[in-house]
């Protein structure tokens, strides 16, 4: 068993749960109540659920890699590392581009996503 992948998968599962529960309350409900045209609102709602599925599947893949016997996990592991680095990067760029105080704390999602990438990267090395 690869304990690094297990830690990454567990962390990713926690991130998925936070996304689904807290994000649903803090982001999706206000989004659906916003004064937006119906089509963009529904597209954003669908994308929200796509990200939820994506996070759950990534967590499952990392858990699978934890019990897989191949050393390092190969290409799948590095794709998952890139996946979480990309998610972290997007939140960092969007946060830093905003004109508000404490941008890195205002959208802290990168702080949850980046550790998954680090843990998976250590497990893959």
MIKOL-868978 format. One record per residue: residue number from 0; x, y, z of N, C-alpha, C, O in turn. Coordinates in Angstrom, 1 decimal. Layout:
residues N
+-----+--------+--------+--------+--------+--------+--------+--------+--------+--------+--------+--------+--------+
! num !   n.c1 !   n.c2 !   n.c3 !  ca.c1 !  ca.c2 !  ca.c3 !   c.c1 !   c.c2 !   c.c3 !   o.c1 !   o.c2 !   o.c3 !
+-----+--------+--------+--------+--------+--------+--------+--------+--------+--------+--------+--------+--------+
! NUM !      X !      Y !      Z !      X !      Y !      Z !      X !      Y !      Z !      X !      Y !      Z !
...
+-----+--------+--------+--------+--------+--------+--------+--------+--------+--------+--------+--------+--------+
***
This chain:
residues 125
+-----+--------+--------+--------+--------+--------+--------+--------+--------+--------+--------+--------+--------+
! num !   n.c1 !   n.c2 !   n.c3 !  ca.c1 !  ca.c2 !  ca.c3 !   c.c1 !   c.c2 !   c.c3 !   o.c1 !   o.c2 !   o.c3 !
+-----+--------+--------+--------+--------+--------+--------+--------+--------+--------+--------+--------+--------+
!   0 !    0.8 !   -1.2 !    0.0 !    0.0 !    0.0 !    0.0 !    0.9 !    1.2 !    0.0 !    1.9 !    1.3 !    0.6 !
!   1 !    0.4 !    2.3 !   -0.7 !    1.2 !    3.5 !   -0.8 !    0.4 !    4.5 !    0.1 !   -0.7 !    5.0 !   -0.2 !
!   2 !    1.0 !    4.8 !    1.3 !    0.4 !    5.7 !    2.3 !    0.2 !    7.1 !    1.7 !   -0.7 !    7.8 !    2.2 !
!   3 !    1.1 !    7.5 !    0.8 !    1.0 !    8.9 !    0.3 !   -0.2 !    9.0 !   -0.6 !   -0.9 !   10.0 !   -0.5 !
!   4 !   -0.5 !    8.0 !   -1.4 !   -1.7 !    8.1 !   -2.2 !   -3.0 !    8.0 !   -1.3 !   -4.0 !    8.6 !   -1.6 !
!   5 !   -2.9 !    7.2 !   -0.3 !   -4.0 !    7.0 !    0.7 !   -4.3 !    8.4 !    1.3 !   -5.4 !    8.8 !    1.4 !
!   6 !   -3.2 !    9.1 !    1.7 !   -3.4 !   10.4 !    2.3 !   -3.9 !   11.4 !    1.3 !   -4.8 !   12.2 !    1.6 !
!   7 !   -3.4 !   11.3 !    0.1 !   -3.9 !   12.2 !   -1.0 !   -5.4 !   11.9 !   -1.3 !   -6.2 !   12.8 !   -1.4 !
!   8 !   -5.8 !   10.6 !   -1.4 !   -7.1 !   10.3 !   -1.7 !   -8.1 !   10.6 !   -0.5 !   -9.2 !   11.1 !   -0.8 !
!   9 !   -7.7 !   10.5 !    0.7 !   -8.5 !   10.9 !    1.8 !   -8.7 !   12.4 !    1.8 !   -9.8 !   12.9 !    2.1 !
!  10 !   -7.6 !   13.1 !    1.6 !   -7.7 !   14.6 !    1.5 !   -8.6 !   15.0 !    0.4 !   -9.5 !   15.9 !    0.6 !
!  11 !   -8.5 !   14.4 !   -0.8 !   -9.4 !   14.7 !   -1.9 !  -10.8 !   14.4 !   -1.6 !  -11.7 !   15.1 !   -2.0 !
!  12 !  -11.1 !   13.3 !   -0.8 !  -12.5 !   13.0 !   -0.5 !  -13.0 !   14.0 !    0.5 !  -14.2 !   14.4 !    0.4 !
!  13 !  -12.2 !   14.5 !    1.4 !  -12.6 !   15.6 !    2.3 !  -12.9 !   16.9 !    1.5 !  -13.9 !   17.5 !    1.8 !
!  14 !  -12.1 !   17.2 !    0.6 !  -12.3 !   18.4 !   -0.3 !  -13.6 !   18.2 !   -1.1 !  -14.4 !   19.2 !   -1.2 !
!  15 !  -13.8 !   17.0 !   -1.6 !  -15.1 !   16.8 !   -2.3 !  -16.3 !   17.0 !   -1.4 !  -17.3 !   17.6 !   -1.8 !
!  16 !  -16.2 !   16.5 !   -0.2 !  -17.3 !   16.7 !    0.8 !  -17.5 !   18.2 !    1.1 !  -18.7 !   18.6 !    1.2 !
!  17 !  -16.4 !   18.9 !    1.3 !  -16.5 !   20.3 !    1.6 !  -17.2 !   21.0 !    0.4 !  -18.0 !   21.9 !    0.6 !
!  18 !  -16.7 !   20.7 !   -0.8 !  -17.2 !   21.3 !   -2.0 !  -18.7 !   21.1 !   -2.1 !  -19.5 !   22.0 !   -2.3 !
!  19 !  -19.2 !   19.8 !   -1.9 !  -20.6 !   19.5 !   -2.0 !  -21.5 !   20.1 !   -0.9 !  -22.5 !   20.6 !   -1.2 !
!  20 !  -21.0 !   20.1 !    0.3 !  -21.8 !   20.5 !    1.4 !  -21.7 !   22.0 !    1.6 !  -22.7 !   22.8 !    1.5 !
!  21 !  -20.5 !   22.5 !    1.9 !  -20.4 !   23.9 !    2.2 !  -20.5 !   24.8 !    0.9 !  -21.2 !   25.8 !    0.9 !
!  22 !  -20.0 !   24.3 !   -0.1 !  -20.1 !   25.0 !   -1.4 !  -21.5 !   25.1 !   -1.9 !  -21.9 !   26.1 !   -2.5 !
!  23 !  -22.3 !   24.0 !   -1.7 !  -23.7 !   24.0 !   -2.1 !  -24.4 !   25.1 !   -1.4 !  -25.3 !   25.8 !   -2.0 !
!  24 !  -24.1 !   25.3 !   -0.1 !  -24.8 !   26.3 !    0.7 !  -24.3 !   27.7 !    0.4 !  -25.1 !   28.7 !    0.3 !
!  25 !  -23.0 !   27.9 !    0.3 !  -22.3 !   29.2 !    0.1 !  -22.3 !   29.7 !   -1.3 !  -22.2 !   30.9 !   -1.6 !
!  26 !  -22.3 !   28.8 !   -2.3 !  -22.1 !   29.1 !   -3.7 !  -23.3 !   28.8 !   -4.6 !  -23.8 !   29.7 !   -5.2 !
!  27 !  -23.7 !   27.6 !   -4.5 !  -24.8 !   27.1 !   -5.5 !  -26.1 !   27.8 !   -5.1 !  -26.8 !   28.3 !   -6.1 !
!  28 !  -26.5 !   27.8 !   -3.9 !  -27.8 !   28.4 !   -3.6 !  -27.9 !   29.9 !   -4.0 !  -28.8 !   30.3 !   -4.6 !
!  29 !  -26.8 !   30.7 !   -3.6 !  -26.9 !   32.1 !   -4.1 !  -26.8 !   32.2 !   -5.6 !  -27.4 !   33.1 !   -6.2 !
!  30 !  -26.1 !   31.3 !   -6.3 !  -26.0 !   31.3 !   -7.7 !  -27.3 !   31.1 !   -8.3 !  -27.7 !   31.8 !   -9.3 !
!  31 !  -28.0 !   30.1 !   -7.8 !  -29.4 !   29.8 !   -8.4 !  -30.4 !   30.9 !   -8.1 !  -31.3 !   31.1 !   -8.9 !
!  32 !  -30.2 !   31.7 !   -7.0 !  -31.1 !   32.8 !   -6.7 !  -30.7 !   34.1 !   -7.4 !  -31.4 !   35.0 !   -7.3 !
!  33 !  -29.5 !   34.1 !   -8.0 !  -29.0 !   35.3 !   -8.7 !  -29.9 !   35.7 !   -9.9 !  -30.5 !   34.9 !  -10.5 !
!  34 !  -29.8 !   37.0 !  -10.2 !  -30.5 !   37.6 !  -11.3 !  -29.7 !   37.4 !  -12.6 !  -29.1 !   38.3 !  -13.1 !
!  35 !  -29.6 !   36.1 !  -13.0 !  -28.9 !   35.8 !  -14.2 !  -29.9 !   35.2 !  -15.2 !  -31.0 !   34.7 !  -14.8 !
!  36 !  -29.6 !   35.3 !  -16.5 !  -30.4 !   34.6 !  -17.5 !  -30.4 !   33.1 !  -17.1 !  -29.5 !   32.6 !  -16.6 !
!  37 !  -31.5 !   32.4 !  -17.5 !  -31.7 !   31.0 !  -17.1 !  -30.6 !   30.1 !  -17.7 !  -30.1 !   29.2 !  -16.9 !
!  38 !  -30.3 !   30.3 !  -18.9 !  -29.3 !   29.4 !  -19.5 !  -27.9 !   29.5 !  -18.8 !  -27.4 !   28.4 !  -18.5 !
!  39 !  -27.3 !   30.6 !  -18.7 !  -26.0 !   30.7 !  -18.0 !  -26.1 !   30.2 !  -16.5 !  -25.2 !   29.5 !  -16.0 !
!  40 !  -27.2 !   30.4 !  -15.8 !  -27.4 !   30.0 !  -14.5 !  -27.4 !   28.4 !  -14.4 !  -26.8 !   27.8 !  -13.6 !
!  41 !  -28.1 !   27.8 !  -15.4 !  -28.2 !   26.4 !  -15.4 !  -26.9 !   25.7 !  -15.8 !  -26.5 !   24.7 !  -15.3 !
!  42 !  -26.2 !   26.4 !  -16.7 !  -24.8 !   25.9 !  -17.1 !  -23.9 !   25.9 !  -16.0 !  -23.2 !   24.9 !  -15.7 !
!  43 !  -23.9 !   27.0 !  -15.2 !  -23.0 !   27.1 !  -14.0 !  -23.4 !   26.1 !  -13.0 !  -22.5 !   25.5 !  -12.3 !
!  44 !  -24.7 !   25.8 !  -12.8 !  -25.2 !   24.8 !  -11.9 !  -24.7 !   23.4 !  -12.4 !  -24.2 !   22.6 !  -11.5 !
!  45 !  -24.8 !   23.1 !  -13.6 !  -24.3 !   21.8 !  -14.1 !  -22.8 !   21.7 !  -14.0 !  -22.3 !   20.6 !  -13.6 !
!  46 !  -22.0 !   22.8 !  -14.2 !  -20.6 !   22.8 !  -14.0 !  -20.2 !   22.5 !  -12.6 !  -19.3 !   21.8 !  -12.3 !
!  47 !  -21.0 !   23.1 !  -11.7 !  -20.8 !   22.8 !  -10.3 !  -20.8 !   21.3 !  -10.0 !  -20.0 !   20.8 !   -9.3 !
!  48 !  -21.9 !   20.7 !  -10.5 !  -22.0 !   19.3 !  -10.2 !  -21.0 !   18.4 !  -10.9 !  -20.6 !   17.4 !  -10.5 !
!  49 !  -20.5 !   18.9 !  -12.1 !  -19.4 !   18.2 !  -12.8 !  -18.2 !   18.3 !  -12.0 !  -17.5 !   17.3 !  -11.9 !
!  50 !  -17.9 !   19.4 !  -11.3 !  -16.7 !   19.5 !  -10.5 !  -16.9 !   18.5 !   -9.3 !  -15.9 !   17.9 !   -8.8 !
!  51 !  -18.1 !   18.5 !   -8.7 !  -18.3 !   17.5 !   -7.6 !  -18.0 !   16.1 !   -8.0 !  -17.3 !   15.4 !   -7.3 !
!  52 !  -18.5 !   15.7 !   -9.2 !  -18.2 !   14.4 !   -9.7 !  -16.7 !   14.2 !  -10.0 !  -16.1 !   13.1 !   -9.6 !
!  53 !  -16.1 !   15.2 !  -10.5 !  -14.7 !   15.1 !  -10.8 !  -13.8 !   14.9 !   -9.5 !  -12.9 !   14.1 !   -9.5 !
!  54 !  -14.2 !   15.7 !   -8.5 !  -13.4 !   15.5 !   -7.2 !  -13.6 !   14.2 !   -6.6 !  -12.7 !   13.6 !   -6.1 !
!  55 !  -14.8 !   13.6 !   -6.7 !  -15.1 !   12.3 !   -6.1 !  -14.4 !   11.2 !   -6.9 !  -13.8 !   10.3 !   -6.3 !
!  56 !  -14.4 !   11.3 !   -8.2 !  -13.7 !   10.4 !   -9.1 !  -12.1 !   10.4 !   -8.9 !  -11.5 !    9.4 !   -8.8 !
!  57 !  -11.6 !   11.6 !   -8.7 !  -10.2 !   11.8 !   -8.4 !   -9.8 !   11.2 !   -7.1 !   -8.8 !   10.5 !   -7.0 !
!  58 !  -10.6 !   11.4 !   -6.1 !  -10.4 !   10.8 !   -4.8 !  -10.4 !    9.3 !   -4.9 !   -9.6 !    8.6 !   -4.3 !
!  59 !  -11.4 !    8.7 !   -5.6 !  -11.5 !    7.3 !   -5.8 !  -10.2 !    6.8 !   -6.5 !   -9.7 !    5.7 !   -6.2 !
!  60 !   -9.8 !    7.5 !   -7.6 !   -8.6 !    7.0 !   -8.3 !   -7.4 !    7.0 !   -7.4 !   -6.5 !    6.1 !   -7.5 !
!  61 !   -7.2 !    8.0 !   -6.6 !   -6.1 !    8.1 !   -5.6 !   -6.2 !    6.9 !   -4.6 !   -5.1 !    6.3 !   -4.3 !
!  62 !   -7.4 !    6.6 !   -4.1 !   -7.5 !    5.5 !   -3.2 !   -7.2 !    4.2 !   -3.9 !   -6.5 !    3.3 !   -3.3 !
!  63 !   -7.6 !    4.1 !   -5.1 !   -7.3 !    2.9 !   -5.9 !   -5.7 !    2.7 !   -6.1 !   -5.2 !    1.6 !   -5.9 !
!  64 !   -5.1 !    3.8 !   -6.4 !   -3.6 !    3.8 !   -6.5 !   -3.0 !    3.4 !   -5.2 !   -1.9 !    2.8 !   -5.2 !
!  65 !   -3.6 !    3.8 !   -4.1 !   -3.0 !    3.5 !   -2.8 !   -2.9 !    2.0 !   -2.6 !   -1.9 !    1.5 !   -2.0 !
!  66 !   -3.8 !    1.2 !   -3.1 !   -3.8 !   -0.2 !   -3.0 !   -3.2 !   -1.0 !   -4.2 !   -3.1 !   -2.2 !   -4.1 !
!  67 !   -3.0 !   -0.2 !   -5.2 !   -2.4 !   -0.9 !   -6.4 !   -0.9 !   -1.2 !   -6.1 !   -0.3 !   -0.5 !   -5.4 !
!  68 !   -0.4 !   -2.3 !   -6.7 !    0.9 !   -2.7 !   -6.4 !    2.0 !   -2.1 !   -7.2 !    3.2 !   -2.4 !   -7.0 !
!  69 !    1.7 !   -1.4 !   -8.2 !    2.7 !   -0.8 !   -9.1 !    3.4 !    0.3 !   -8.4 !    2.8 !    1.2 !   -7.8 !
!  70 !    4.8 !    0.3 !   -8.4 !    5.5 !    1.4 !   -7.8 !    5.2 !    2.8 !   -8.4 !    5.3 !    2.9 !   -9.7 !
!  71 !    4.9 !    3.8 !   -7.6 !    4.8 !    5.1 !   -8.1 !    3.4 !    5.4 !   -8.8 !    3.1 !    6.6 !   -8.9 !
!  72 !    2.7 !    4.4 !   -9.2 !    1.4 !    4.7 !   -9.8 !    1.4 !    5.1 !  -11.2 !    0.3 !    5.2 !  -11.8 !
!  73 !    2.5 !    5.3 !  -11.8 !    2.6 !    5.6 !  -13.2 !    1.9 !    6.9 !  -13.7 !    1.8 !    7.9 !  -12.9 !
!  74 !    1.5 !    6.8 !  -14.9 !    0.9 !    8.0 !  -15.6 !   -0.3 !    8.5 !  -14.9 !   -0.5 !    9.7 !  -14.8 !
!  75 !   -1.1 !    7.6 !  -14.4 !   -2.4 !    8.0 !  -13.8 !   -2.1 !    8.9 !  -12.6 !   -2.7 !   10.0 !  -12.4 !
!  76 !   -1.1 !    8.6 !  -11.8 !   -0.7 !    9.4 !  -10.6 !   -0.3 !   10.8 !  -11.0 !   -0.7 !   11.8 !  -10.4 !
!  77 !    0.6 !   10.8 !  -12.0 !    1.1 !   12.2 !  -12.5 !    0.0 !   13.0 !  -13.1 !    0.0 !   14.2 !  -13.0 !
!  78 !   -1.0 !   12.4 !  -13.8 !   -2.1 !   13.1 !  -14.3 !   -3.0 !   13.7 !  -13.1 !   -3.5 !   14.8 !  -13.2 !
!  79 !   -3.1 !   12.9 !  -12.1 !   -3.9 !   13.4 !  -10.9 !   -3.1 !   14.5 !  -10.2 !   -3.7 !   15.5 !   -9.7 !
!  80 !   -1.8 !   14.4 !  -10.2 !   -1.0 !   15.5 !   -9.6 !   -1.2 !   16.8 !  -10.4 !   -1.5 !   17.9 !   -9.9 !
!  81 !   -1.1 !   16.7 !  -11.7 !   -1.3 !   17.8 !  -12.6 !   -2.8 !   18.4 !  -12.5 !   -2.9 !   19.6 !  -12.5 !
!  82 !   -3.7 !   17.5 !  -12.3 !   -5.1 !   17.9 !  -12.2 !   -5.3 !   18.8 !  -10.9 !   -5.9 !   19.9 !  -11.1 !
!  83 !   -4.7 !   18.4 !   -9.8 !   -4.9 !   19.2 !   -8.6 !   -4.0 !   20.4 !   -8.6 !   -4.3 !   21.5 !   -8.0 !
!  84 !   -2.8 !   20.4 !   -9.3 !   -2.0 !   21.6 !   -9.4 !   -2.8 !   22.6 !  -10.3 !   -2.8 !   23.8 !  -10.0 !
!  85 !   -3.4 !   22.1 !  -11.4 !   -4.2 !   23.0 !  -12.3 !   -5.3 !   23.6 !  -11.5 !   -5.6 !   24.8 !  -11.6 !
!  86 !   -6.1 !   22.9 !  -10.7 !   -7.2 !   23.4 !   -9.9 !   -6.7 !   24.5 !   -9.0 !   -7.3 !   25.5 !   -8.8 !
!  87 !   -5.6 !   24.2 !   -8.3 !   -5.0 !   25.1 !   -7.4 !   -4.5 !   26.4 !   -8.1 !   -4.8 !   27.5 !   -7.6 !
!  88 !   -3.9 !   26.2 !   -9.2 !   -3.4 !   27.3 !  -10.0 !   -4.6 !   28.2 !  -10.5 !   -4.5 !   29.5 !  -10.4 !
!  89 !   -5.7 !   27.7 !  -10.9 !   -6.8 !   28.4 !  -11.3 !   -7.3 !   29.3 !  -10.2 !   -7.6 !   30.5 !  -10.3 !
!  90 !   -7.5 !   28.7 !   -9.0 !   -7.9 !   29.5 !   -7.8 !   -6.9 !   30.6 !   -7.4 !   -7.3 !   31.7 !   -7.0 !
!  91 !   -5.6 !   30.3 !   -7.5 !   -4.6 !   31.3 !   -7.2 !   -4.7 !   32.5 !   -8.2 !   -4.7 !   33.6 !   -7.8 !
!  92 !   -4.8 !   32.2 !   -9.5 !   -4.8 !   33.2 !  -10.5 !   -6.1 !   34.1 !  -10.3 !   -6.0 !   35.3 !  -10.4 !
!  93 !   -7.2 !   33.4 !  -10.2 !   -8.5 !   34.1 !  -10.0 !   -8.5 !   35.0 !   -8.8 !   -8.9 !   36.1 !   -8.8 !
!  94 !   -8.0 !   34.4 !   -7.7 !   -7.9 !   35.2 !   -6.4 !   -7.0 !   36.4 !   -6.5 !   -7.4 !   37.5 !   -6.1 !
!  95 !   -5.8 !   36.2 !   -7.1 !   -4.9 !   37.3 !   -7.2 !   -5.3 !   38.4 !   -8.2 !   -4.9 !   39.5 !   -8.1 !
!  96 !   -6.1 !   38.0 !   -9.2 !   -6.6 !   39.0 !  -10.2 !   -7.7 !   39.8 !   -9.6 !   -8.0 !   40.9 !  -10.2 !
!  97 !   -8.3 !   39.4 !   -8.5 !   -9.4 !   40.2 !   -8.0 !   -8.9 !   41.4 !   -7.2 !   -7.8 !   41.4 !   -6.7 !
!  98 !   -9.7 !   42.4 !   -7.2 !   -9.2 !   43.6 !   -6.5 !   -9.9 !   43.7 !   -5.1 !  -10.6 !   44.6 !   -4.8 !
!  99 !   -9.5 !   42.8 !   -4.3 !  -10.0 !   42.8 !   -2.9 !   -8.9 !   42.6 !   -2.0 !   -7.8 !   42.1 !   -2.4 !
! 100 !   -9.1 !   42.9 !   -0.7 !   -8.0 !   42.6 !    0.3 !   -7.9 !   41.1 !    0.6 !   -8.9 !   40.4 !    0.5 !
! 101 !   -6.7 !   40.7 !    1.0 !   -6.5 !   39.3 !    1.4 !   -7.0 !   38.3 !    0.3 !   -7.8 !   37.5 !    0.7 !
! 102 !   -6.6 !   38.4 !   -0.9 !   -7.2 !   37.6 !   -2.0 !   -6.9 !   36.1 !   -1.8 !   -7.7 !   35.3 !   -2.2 !
! 103 !   -5.8 !   35.7 !   -1.1 !   -5.5 !   34.3 !   -1.0 !   -6.3 !   33.7 !    0.1 !   -6.4 !   32.4 !    0.1 !
! 104 !   -6.9 !   34.5 !    0.9 !   -7.8 !   33.9 !    2.0 !   -9.3 !   34.0 !    1.6 !  -10.1 !   33.2 !    2.0 !
! 105 !   -9.5 !   35.0 !    0.7 !  -10.9 !   35.2 !    0.3 !  -11.4 !   34.0 !   -0.5 !  -12.6 !   33.6 !   -0.4 !
! 106 !  -10.6 !   33.4 !   -1.4 !  -10.9 !   32.2 !   -2.1 !   -9.8 !   31.1 !   -1.7 !   -8.9 !   30.9 !   -2.4 !
! 107 !  -10.0 !   30.5 !   -0.6 !   -9.0 !   29.6 !    0.0 !   -9.0 !   28.2 !   -0.6 !   -8.3 !   27.3 !   -0.1 !
! 108 !   -9.8 !   27.9 !   -1.7 !   -9.8 !   26.6 !   -2.2 !   -8.5 !   26.0 !   -2.6 !   -8.3 !   24.8 !   -2.4 !
! 109 !   -7.6 !   26.9 !   -3.0 !   -6.2 !   26.4 !   -3.4 !   -5.5 !   25.7 !   -2.2 !   -4.7 !   24.8 !   -2.4 !
! 110 !   -5.8 !   26.2 !   -1.0 !   -5.2 !   25.6 !    0.2 !   -5.7 !   24.2 !    0.5 !   -5.0 !   23.4 !    1.1 !
! 111 !   -6.8 !   23.8 !   -0.1 !   -7.3 !   22.5 !    0.1 !   -6.9 !   21.6 !   -1.1 !   -6.6 !   20.4 !   -0.9 !
! 112 !   -6.7 !   22.2 !   -2.3 !   -6.4 !   21.4 !   -3.5 !   -4.9 !   21.1 !   -3.6 !   -4.5 !   20.0 !   -4.0 !
! 113 !   -4.1 !   22.1 !   -3.2 !   -2.6 !   21.9 !   -3.4 !   -2.1 !   20.8 !   -2.6 !   -1.2 !   20.1 !   -3.1 !
! 114 !   -2.5 !   20.6 !   -1.3 !   -2.0 !   19.5 !   -0.6 !   -2.2 !   18.1 !   -1.2 !   -1.4 !   17.2 !   -1.1 !
! 115 !   -3.3 !   18.0 !   -1.9 !   -3.6 !   16.7 !   -2.6 !   -2.5 !   16.5 !   -3.6 !   -2.0 !   15.4 !   -3.8 !
! 116 !   -2.2 !   17.5 !   -4.4 !   -1.2 !   17.4 !   -5.4 !    0.2 !   17.1 !   -4.8 !    0.9 !   16.2 !   -5.3 !
! 117 !    0.5 !   17.7 !   -3.7 !    1.8 !   17.5 !   -3.1 !    1.9 !   16.0 !   -2.6 !    2.9 !   15.3 !   -2.8 !
! 118 !    0.8 !   15.6 !   -1.9 !    0.8 !   14.2 !   -1.3 !    0.9 !   13.2 !   -2.5 !    1.6 !   12.2 !   -2.4 !
! 119 !    0.1 !   13.4 !   -3.5 !    0.1 !   12.5 !   -4.7 !    1.5 !   12.5 !   -5.4 !    2.0 !   11.5 !   -5.8 !
! 120 !    2.1 !   13.7 !   -5.5 !    3.4 !   13.8 !   -6.1 !    4.5 !   13.0 !   -5.3 !    5.3 !   12.4 !   -5.9 !
! 121 !    4.4 !   13.1 !   -4.0 !    5.4 !   12.4 !   -3.2 !    5.2 !   10.9 !   -3.4 !    6.1 !   10.1 !   -3.5 !
! 122 !    3.9 !   10.5 !   -3.4 !    3.6 !    9.1 !   -3.6 !    4.0 !    8.5 !   -5.0 !    4.4 !    7.4 !   -5.2 !
! 123 !    4.0 !    9.4 !   -6.0 !    4.3 !    9.0 !   -7.4 !    5.8 !    9.0 !   -7.6 !    6.3 !    8.3 !   -8.5 !
! 124 !    6.5 !    9.7 !   -6.8 !    8.0 !    9.9 !   -7.0 !    8.7 !    8.6 !   -6.7 !   10.0 !    8.5 !   -6.8 !
+-----+--------+--------+--------+--------+--------+--------+--------+--------+--------+--------+--------+--------+
***
